[in-house]
């Protein structure tokens, strides 16, 4: 029942935002009663917090790329960015978490800080790419990682506003092409 409530809440939060969703709407979407929702979650903010925590601890934000062989360097960066873009477009729980994070000031709870782990992981992968000769030496890996994640977030946000993320895969490929060139990646087409 708890999972059914979270799935219903994800739909409601993704569509209506924190202020527009209610325990009643979540219960209705979950095909249960308000009492059942309140049995599992004492407040709407508890549901929001659980959705955010679960979305930001799972792949691709945690950079766990299923059971695929481990990727390294630039190949892992490209796969990670594509994976996060896919989640933003196709995973209602991720879409709900992203919307809730944008509306953090409305939620009476301490929310996890988004993207910190992803920025750190991209920084490590940039070091691997440099060590592997995939890009020139001397860049500030942490700064470039922050900029890559910020670039991604801006692209997905504009895609969301203008096309409800319908053009996100295409926009992410454009972003990756430009970003790899900016980073001075040797043979960028190898990774695209």
C-alpha positions as CSV (number, residue, x, y, z in Angstrom):
1,X,0.0,0.0,0.0
2,X,2.9,2.4,0.9
3,X,4.3,1.9,-2.6
4,X,0.9,2.5,-4.2
5,X,0.6,5.7,-2.3
6,X,4.0,6.9,-3.3
7,X,3.3,6.0,-7.0
8,X,0.0,8.0,-6.8
9,X,1.7,10.9,-5.0
10,X,4.4,11.0,-7.7
11,X,1.7,11.5,-10.4
12,X,0.0,14.2,-8.3
13,X,3.1,16.1,-7.4
14,X,4.5,15.9,-11.0
15,X,1.3,17.2,-12.4
16,X,0.1,19.7,-9.7
17,X,3.1,20.5,-7.7
18,X,3.3,20.6,-3.9
19,X,0.6,23.2,-3.3
20,X,-1.8,21.7,-5.8
21,X,-1.6,18.1,-4.6
22,X,-3.5,17.0,-1.5
23,X,-3.9,14.0,0.7
24,X,-7.4,13.5,-0.8
25,X,-6.1,13.6,-4.4
26,X,-3.3,11.3,-3.6
27,X,-5.8,8.9,-1.9
28,X,-8.1,9.1,-4.9
29,X,-5.3,8.4,-7.4
30,X,-4.1,5.5,-5.2
31,X,-7.7,4.1,-5.1
32,X,-7.7,4.2,-1.3
33,X,-9.0,6.3,1.5
34,X,-7.4,9.4,3.1
35,X,-7.1,7.4,6.3
36,X,-4.9,4.8,4.6
37,X,-2.6,7.5,3.3
38,X,-2.4,9.1,6.7
39,X,-1.7,5.8,8.3
40,X,1.5,5.5,6.2
41,X,2.4,9.2,6.1
42,X,1.5,11.6,8.8
43,X,1.7,14.6,6.5
44,X,1.9,15.6,2.8
45,X,5.4,16.9,3.5
46,X,6.4,13.3,4.6
47,X,5.3,11.9,1.3
48,X,7.2,14.6,-0.6
49,X,10.3,14.0,1.4
50,X,10.1,10.2,0.7
51,X,9.7,10.8,-3.0
52,X,12.7,13.1,-3.2
53,X,14.9,10.9,-1.1
54,X,14.1,7.8,-3.2
55,X,14.6,9.7,-6.5
56,X,17.9,11.2,-5.5
57,X,19.3,7.9,-4.1
58,X,18.5,5.8,-7.1
59,X,20.1,5.5,-10.5
60,X,20.9,7.6,-12.5
61,X,21.5,10.3,-9.9
62,X,23.5,7.8,-7.8
63,X,25.3,7.0,-11.0
64,X,24.4,3.3,-10.8
65,X,24.0,2.2,-14.4
66,X,22.1,-1.0,-13.9
67,X,24.0,-4.2,-14.5
68,X,25.9,-2.9,-17.5
69,X,29.7,-3.2,-17.5
70,X,31.3,-0.4,-15.6
71,X,32.0,2.7,-17.7
72,X,34.9,5.1,-17.1
73,X,35.9,8.6,-18.0
74,X,34.1,10.4,-20.7
75,X,32.0,7.4,-21.7
76,X,30.6,7.3,-18.2
77,X,29.9,11.0,-18.2
78,X,27.9,10.8,-21.4
79,X,26.0,7.7,-20.2
80,X,25.2,9.4,-16.9
81,X,23.9,12.6,-18.5
82,X,21.8,10.6,-21.0
83,X,20.5,8.4,-18.1
84,X,19.5,11.4,-16.0
85,X,17.8,13.0,-19.0
86,X,15.9,9.8,-19.7
87,X,14.8,9.7,-16.0
88,X,13.7,13.4,-16.2
89,X,11.6,12.6,-19.3
90,X,10.3,9.1,-18.5
91,X,10.3,8.5,-14.7
92,X,7.3,10.1,-13.0
93,X,9.0,9.8,-9.6
94,X,12.0,11.7,-10.8
95,X,9.8,14.4,-12.4
96,X,7.9,14.7,-9.2
97,X,11.1,15.0,-7.2
98,X,12.5,17.6,-9.5
99,X,9.4,19.7,-9.3
100,X,9.3,19.4,-5.5
101,X,12.9,20.5,-5.3
102,X,12.1,23.6,-7.3
103,X,9.2,24.3,-4.8
104,X,11.4,23.6,-1.7
105,X,10.2,26.8,0.0
106,X,6.6,25.5,0.1
107,X,7.5,22.2,1.9
108,X,7.9,22.3,5.6
109,X,10.7,19.8,5.8
110,X,14.5,19.8,5.4
111,X,15.0,18.4,1.9
112,X,18.2,16.7,0.7
113,X,20.5,19.0,-1.3
114,X,20.2,17.9,-4.9
115,X,23.0,17.3,-7.4
116,X,25.9,17.3,-4.9
117,X,26.7,13.7,-5.4
118,X,26.3,13.9,-9.1
119,X,28.6,16.8,-9.4
120,X,31.2,15.0,-7.3
121,X,30.9,11.8,-9.4
122,X,31.2,13.8,-12.7
123,X,34.4,15.5,-11.2
124,X,35.9,12.0,-10.6
125,X,35.0,10.9,-14.1
126,X,36.6,14.0,-15.6
127,X,39.8,13.1,-13.7
128,X,39.6,9.6,-15.2
129,X,39.0,11.0,-18.7
130,X,42.1,13.2,-18.2
131,X,44.2,10.3,-17.0
132,X,43.1,8.2,-20.0
133,X,44.1,11.0,-22.4
134,X,40.5,11.6,-23.4
135,X,40.8,15.3,-22.7
136,X,43.6,17.8,-22.1
137,X,45.3,18.1,-18.7
138,X,44.9,21.1,-16.5
139,X,41.2,21.7,-16.2
140,X,39.6,22.3,-12.8
141,X,37.6,19.1,-12.6
142,X,35.3,20.2,-9.8
143,X,34.4,23.5,-11.6
144,X,33.8,21.7,-14.9
145,X,31.6,19.1,-13.2
146,X,29.5,21.8,-11.6
147,X,29.2,23.6,-15.0
148,X,28.2,20.3,-16.7
149,X,25.5,19.6,-14.2
150,X,24.3,23.2,-14.3
151,X,24.3,23.1,-18.1
152,X,22.2,19.9,-18.0
153,X,19.7,21.4,-15.5
154,X,19.2,24.5,-17.7
155,X,18.7,22.5,-20.8
156,X,16.2,20.2,-19.2
157,X,14.3,23.1,-17.6
158,X,14.0,25.0,-20.8
159,X,12.9,21.8,-22.6
160,X,10.4,21.2,-19.9
161,X,8.9,24.7,-20.2
162,X,8.8,24.8,-23.9
163,X,8.0,21.3,-25.0
164,X,7.2,19.4,-21.7
165,X,10.6,17.6,-22.4
166,X,9.5,16.2,-25.7
167,X,12.7,17.5,-27.3
168,X,15.0,16.7,-24.4
169,X,16.9,13.8,-26.0
170,X,17.7,16.0,-29.0
171,X,18.7,19.0,-26.8
172,X,20.9,16.8,-24.6
173,X,22.8,15.5,-27.6
174,X,23.3,19.1,-28.7
175,X,24.5,20.0,-25.2
176,X,26.9,17.0,-25.1
177,X,28.4,17.9,-28.5
178,X,29.1,21.4,-27.3
179,X,30.3,20.4,-23.9
180,X,32.7,17.8,-25.2
181,X,34.2,20.3,-27.6
182,X,34.5,23.0,-24.9
183,X,36.3,20.5,-22.6
184,X,38.7,19.8,-25.5
185,X,37.8,16.1,-25.6
186,X,39.9,14.2,-28.1
187,X,37.7,12.5,-30.7
188,X,34.4,13.6,-29.2
189,X,32.4,11.6,-31.7
190,X,33.8,8.4,-30.1
191,X,31.7,9.2,-27.1
192,X,28.6,10.5,-28.8
